[in-house]
Amino acid sequence: MLQKLPFNNPVLTASGTFGYACEMSGVFDLSRLGGIIPKTITLSSRSGNPAPRTFETASGLLNSIGLDNDGVDDFIEVKLPYLRTLGTKIIVSTAVKNLDECAALGEKLQAAEGIDAVELNVSCPNVSGGVDFAADSKLCERVVAAFCRNIKLPLFVKLSPNVFNIGEVAKGAESGGASGISAVNTCLGLAIDWRRRLPRLGNFFGGLSGPAIKPIALRCVYQIFRAIKIPVIGIGGISTIDDAMEFFVAGASAIQIGTANFYNPKAAIQILDALPAALSELGAKNVAEIVGTLETIQNHQ
């Protein structure tokens, strides 16, 4: 259970990898999920970045979607009515270009029915200025505070691994009023077609996700957990129960399944089904008992 938002269970699906959930409705019972984070929305519609937008890499996926979406009004009028019927928590992922957008976007989301929480994406590496708010603790604090002034919903702030000290940025989000931290977004990367001497993506750089970034994400979760008092939601390369347990032990109170949804749409449910046995193996009754219990090798010598 996370502060201010009691999920039915700690297994969620990550924004940008689960569409608006209707695409996955025939795969499994979506009500079994702890929560669904649909594709990130913005105040106004965005056409996204030029194609090609995705490229598969070794143990990962490089993407440069560019927050392509139809805007918050379309989401509330067209997408949200269906999401409300799914019987699980709906956490809306959103992003802003500047502080001025926080009020308008926050007010619209607060007034909409069926939203259980908001995930503020301050860390998308695929848009101009997308990581500005996640690169500096004071800027992060300012944008979170601006958003919190206009919503009463729980607010989770999604941070970037592409920073020098992610613990300090998490402190900024906490000081601004965040209910929790989502960690982490994708790692900035580049893929090249050397024969043509061209980038593989239309926007040149892209965000790397999948198993390749799991060690980075684990490091970030561990550092954030030790820096703040609010809960952490772990994201990055999670596809199996072993991955999930590593994140819990590192400090995550919940997890999001992202890229794995593309190649194993049942990954989230498989992890959820395997969770009781994994907890039992550690002599734990629930996830809360193992969160942040990572020890040093010296303690076992």
C-alpha positions as CSV (number, residue, x, y, z in Angstrom):
1,M,0.0,0.0,0.0
2,L,1.4,3.4,-1.0
3,Q,0.7,6.5,1.0
4,K,-2.5,8.2,-0.2
5,L,-3.2,5.6,-2.9
6,P,-4.0,2.1,-1.7
7,F,-3.5,0.0,-4.8
8,N,-5.1,-3.5,-4.8
9,N,-1.6,-4.8,-5.5
10,P,1.8,-3.4,-6.4
11,V,1.9,-4.4,-10.1
12,L,1.1,-1.6,-12.5
13,T,1.6,-1.0,-16.2
14,A,3.8,1.9,-17.4
15,S,2.8,4.8,-19.5
16,G,3.5,4.5,-23.3
17,T,3.5,0.8,-23.3
18,F,-0.1,-0.1,-22.6
19,G,-1.8,2.3,-24.9
20,Y,-5.1,3.4,-23.4
21,A,-5.8,-0.1,-22.2
22,C,-8.4,-1.0,-24.7
23,E,-5.7,-2.5,-26.9
24,M,-5.0,-5.1,-24.1
25,S,-8.6,-5.9,-23.1
26,G,-8.6,-9.3,-24.7
27,V,-5.3,-10.4,-23.2
28,F,-6.3,-10.8,-19.5
29,D,-8.7,-9.4,-16.9
30,L,-7.4,-5.8,-16.5
31,S,-9.1,-5.4,-13.2
32,R,-6.5,-7.6,-11.7
33,L,-3.8,-5.0,-12.2
34,G,-2.9,-2.7,-9.3
35,G,-3.2,0.2,-11.7
36,I,-2.9,1.4,-15.3
37,I,-1.0,4.4,-16.4
38,P,-2.2,5.3,-20.0
39,K,-0.1,7.1,-22.6
40,T,1.2,10.6,-21.5
41,I,-1.2,13.4,-22.3
42,T,-0.4,17.2,-22.6
43,L,-2.5,20.3,-22.4
44,S,-2.8,20.6,-26.2
45,S,-2.5,17.9,-28.9
46,R,1.0,16.9,-30.1
47,S,1.9,15.3,-33.4
48,G,5.1,13.8,-32.0
49,N,8.5,13.3,-33.6
50,P,9.2,12.3,-37.3
51,A,9.5,8.6,-38.2
52,P,11.1,6.3,-37.7
53,R,10.2,6.4,-34.0
54,T,11.4,3.0,-32.7
55,F,14.4,0.8,-33.1
56,E,15.1,-2.5,-31.4
57,T,18.5,-2.7,-29.8
58,A,20.4,-5.4,-27.8
59,S,18.2,-6.2,-24.8
60,G,16.2,-3.0,-25.3
61,L,14.0,-0.7,-27.3
62,L,15.0,2.8,-28.4
63,N,12.0,5.1,-29.0
64,S,11.4,8.7,-30.0
65,I,7.6,9.0,-30.0
66,G,7.7,12.6,-28.8
67,L,4.6,12.5,-26.6
68,D,2.2,12.1,-29.5
69,N,-1.3,12.5,-28.1
70,D,-4.6,14.3,-28.8
71,G,-4.5,16.5,-25.7
72,V,-6.2,16.5,-22.3
73,D,-9.7,17.4,-23.5
74,D,-9.8,14.5,-25.9
75,F,-8.5,12.2,-23.2
76,I,-11.2,13.2,-20.7
77,E,-14.0,13.1,-23.3
78,V,-13.0,10.0,-25.3
79,K,-10.5,7.8,-23.5
80,L,-11.4,8.2,-19.8
81,P,-15.0,6.9,-20.0
82,Y,-13.6,3.5,-21.0
83,L,-10.8,3.5,-18.5
84,R,-13.3,4.1,-15.7
85,T,-15.0,0.8,-16.5
86,L,-11.9,-1.3,-15.9
87,G,-12.2,-1.8,-12.2
88,T,-8.6,-0.7,-11.3
89,K,-6.8,2.5,-10.4
90,I,-6.3,4.9,-13.2
91,I,-3.1,7.0,-12.9
92,V,-3.0,9.7,-15.6
93,S,0.5,10.5,-17.0
94,T,0.9,14.1,-18.0
95,A,3.6,16.5,-19.1
96,V,3.9,20.3,-19.2
97,K,6.1,22.6,-21.3
98,N,6.3,25.3,-18.7
99,L,5.0,26.3,-15.3
100,D,2.1,28.3,-16.9
101,E,0.6,25.0,-18.1
102,C,0.4,23.5,-14.6
103,A,-2.7,25.4,-13.6
104,A,-4.8,24.7,-16.7
105,L,-3.8,21.0,-16.9
106,G,-4.2,20.4,-13.2
107,E,-7.6,22.0,-13.0
108,K,-8.9,19.9,-15.9
109,L,-7.6,16.6,-14.4
110,Q,-8.9,17.5,-10.9
111,A,-12.4,18.1,-12.3
112,A,-12.6,14.9,-14.3
113,E,-14.3,11.8,-12.8
114,G,-12.5,8.5,-12.6
115,I,-8.9,9.6,-12.1
116,D,-7.2,8.2,-9.0
117,A,-3.8,9.8,-9.3
118,V,-1.5,11.7,-11.6
119,E,2.0,10.9,-12.8
120,L,3.8,14.0,-13.8
121,N,6.3,13.1,-16.5
122,V,9.2,15.6,-16.1
123,S,11.7,13.3,-17.7
124,C,10.9,12.5,-21.4
125,P,14.1,12.6,-23.3
126,N,12.4,12.7,-26.7
127,V,11.0,16.3,-26.7
128,S,12.6,19.7,-26.5
129,G,13.0,20.7,-22.9
130,G,11.6,17.3,-21.8
131,V,14.2,16.7,-19.1
132,D,14.6,20.3,-17.9
133,F,12.4,19.9,-14.8
134,A,14.1,16.6,-13.9
135,A,17.7,17.9,-14.2
136,D,17.6,20.3,-11.3
137,S,16.2,19.8,-7.9
138,K,14.9,23.4,-7.5
139,L,13.2,23.4,-10.9
140,C,11.6,20.0,-10.1
141,E,10.4,21.4,-6.8
142,R,8.9,24.4,-8.6
143,V,6.9,22.5,-11.2
144,V,5.7,20.0,-8.7
145,A,4.5,22.7,-6.3
146,A,2.8,24.5,-9.2
147,F,1.0,21.4,-10.1
148,C,0.0,20.5,-6.5
149,R,-1.6,24.0,-6.1
150,N,-4.2,23.0,-8.7
151,I,-4.9,19.3,-7.8
152,K,-5.8,17.4,-4.7
153,L,-5.1,14.0,-6.4
154,P,-2.0,12.1,-5.4
155,L,0.9,13.2,-7.6
156,F,3.7,10.8,-8.5
157,V,6.7,12.4,-10.3
158,K,8.5,10.4,-13.0
159,L,12.2,11.2,-12.9
160,S,15.0,10.8,-15.4
161,P,18.1,8.6,-15.0
162,N,20.0,11.1,-17.2
163,V,21.0,13.3,-14.3
164,F,24.0,13.6,-12.0
165,N,22.3,13.2,-8.6
166,I,18.8,11.7,-8.8
167,G,18.5,11.6,-5.1
168,E,18.6,15.4,-4.9
169,V,16.1,15.8,-7.7
170,A,13.8,13.4,-5.8
171,K,14.2,15.5,-2.7
172,G,13.1,18.5,-4.8
173,A,9.9,16.7,-5.9
174,E,9.2,15.7,-2.3
175,S,9.6,19.3,-1.1
176,G,7.2,20.4,-3.8
177,G,4.5,18.1,-2.5
178,A,4.8,14.9,-4.5
179,S,3.1,11.9,-3.1
180,G,5.7,9.5,-4.5
181,I,8.4,9.1,-7.1
182,S,8.2,7.0,-10.3
183,A,11.8,5.8,-11.2
184,V,12.9,5.8,-13.9
185,N,12.1,7.0,-17.4
186,T,14.2,6.0,-20.4
187,C,17.9,6.5,-20.8
188,L,19.0,8.8,-23.7
189,G,20.6,6.9,-26.5
190,L,21.5,6.8,-30.1
191,A,21.4,4.1,-32.8
192,I,23.3,4.4,-36.1
193,D,23.0,2.9,-39.6
194,W,26.7,3.1,-40.4
195,R,26.4,2.1,-44.0
196,R,24.1,5.1,-44.7
197,R,25.8,7.2,-42.0
198,L,22.4,8.1,-40.6
199,P,20.7,7.8,-37.2
200,R,18.1,5.0,-36.9
201,L,15.5,7.4,-35.5
202,G,14.0,10.4,-37.2
203,N,14.6,12.6,-34.2
204,F,18.3,11.4,-33.9
205,F,18.3,10.5,-30.2
206,G,15.8,8.3,-28.4
207,G,14.9,6.8,-25.0
208,L,16.3,3.4,-24.3
209,S,14.1,1.0,-22.3
210,G,13.9,-2.7,-21.5
211,P,16.2,-5.2,-19.8
212,A,19.3,-3.2,-20.9
213,I,18.5,-0.4,-18.4
214,K,17.5,-2.5,-15.4
215,P,20.8,-2.1,-13.5
216,I,20.6,1.7,-14.0
217,A,17.0,1.8,-12.8
218,L,17.8,-0.4,-9.7
219,R,20.6,2.0,-8.8
220,C,18.3,5.0,-9.1
221,V,15.6,3.4,-7.0
222,Y,18.1,2.5,-4.3
223,Q,19.5,6.0,-4.2
224,I,16.0,7.6,-4.2
225,F,14.7,5.4,-1.5
226,R,17.6,6.4,0.8
227,A,17.1,10.1,0.0
228,I,13.4,10.6,0.6
229,K,10.5,9.5,2.8
230,I,7.7,9.2,0.2
231,P,7.2,5.9,-1.7
232,V,9.1,4.9,-4.8
233,I,7.5,3.1,-7.8
234,G,10.2,1.2,-9.7
235,I,10.3,1.1,-13.5
236,G,13.0,-0.2,-15.9
237,G,13.5,-3.6,-17.5
238,I,11.1,-5.5,-15.3
239,S,9.8,-8.6,-17.0
240,T,9.9,-11.4,-14.5
241,I,9.2,-12.0,-10.8
242,D,13.0,-12.0,-10.1
243,D,13.2,-8.5,-11.6
244,A,10.2,-7.3,-9.5
245,M,11.7,-8.7,-6.3
246,E,15.0,-6.9,-7.0
247,F,13.2,-3.6,-7.2
248,F,11.2,-4.2,-4.0
249,V,14.4,-5.1,-2.1
250,A,16.1,-2.0,-3.6
251,G,13.4,0.3,-2.3
252,A,10.3,0.2,-4.6
253,S,6.9,-0.1,-3.0
254,A,5.3,-0.9,-6.3
255,I,6.5,-1.5,-9.9
256,Q,5.5,-0.7,-13.4
257,I,5.8,-3.1,-16.3
258,G,6.8,-1.3,-19.5
259,T,8.7,-2.6,-22.5
260,A,7.9,-6.2,-21.6
261,N,4.2,-5.5,-22.5
262,F,5.3,-5.4,-26.2
263,Y,6.9,-8.9,-26.3
264,N,4.9,-10.6,-23.5
265,P,1.6,-8.9,-22.9
266,K,0.9,-11.2,-19.9
267,A,4.1,-10.2,-18.1
268,A,2.3,-8.1,-15.4
269,I,-0.2,-10.9,-14.5
270,Q,2.6,-13.5,-14.5
271,I,4.5,-11.4,-12.1
272,L,1.5,-10.9,-9.9
273,D,0.7,-14.6,-9.8
274,A,4.3,-15.4,-8.9
275,L,4.5,-12.8,-6.1
276,P,3.0,-14.8,-3.2
277,A,5.5,-17.6,-3.6
278,A,8.5,-15.2,-3.9
279,L,7.4,-13.4,-0.8
280,S,7.0,-16.7,1.1
281,E,10.6,-17.6,0.1
282,L,11.8,-14.6,2.1
283,G,9.4,-15.3,5.0
284,A,7.4,-12.2,4.2
285,K,3.6,-11.8,4.2
286,N,3.5,-8.7,2.0
287,V,5.7,-6.5,-0.2
288,A,6.0,-3.8,2.6
289,E,8.0,-6.2,4.7
290,I,10.8,-6.4,2.1
291,V,10.9,-2.9,0.7
292,G,14.4,-1.3,1.0
293,T,15.9,-4.3,2.8
294,L,19.0,-4.5,0.6
295,E,22.0,-5.2,2.7
296,T,25.7,-4.9,2.1
297,I,28.0,-7.9,1.5
298,Q,30.0,-6.9,4.6
299,N,26.9,-7.5,6.8
300,H,26.9,-11.1,5.8
301,Q,30.6,-11.8,6.4
